[in-house]
């Protein structure tokens, strides 16, 4: 979660704004990937139980006129003492396109709120396939 400020958003990601069971928006940055878009829609639909998700594409239908109801929930300026400063959207950082190696792990989530999450298994990297590429097993 991020504070609801315009400078916390960037073109390389997707953001879900939930303002109640019937007010939910999916803002899609122009450099976001298809996986982010799909996951964002899943999250938005799960949160918006009594209405429909409003999809806003950066630069297409997310202007103040078209999406004023969305922007009323997002701060566009911050106060630093007596000074007000407008905040702008960040540029995409490109982190989503970098490949990262990882070792998958399985966690048990407790039924009761406040219970402890515990790791139950960790994969190990094993040479697999014709190229003997190291993959989790």
Secondary structure, DSSP 4 states (H G I P E B T S, - for coil): ---SBGGG-BTTSEEEEE-STT-EEEEE-TT--HHHHHHHHHHHHHH-SSS-EEEEETTTT-STTTTHHHHTTSB-EEEETTEEEE--PBPP--GGGS------EEEEPPSSTTPPPEEEEE--EEEETTTTEEEE-
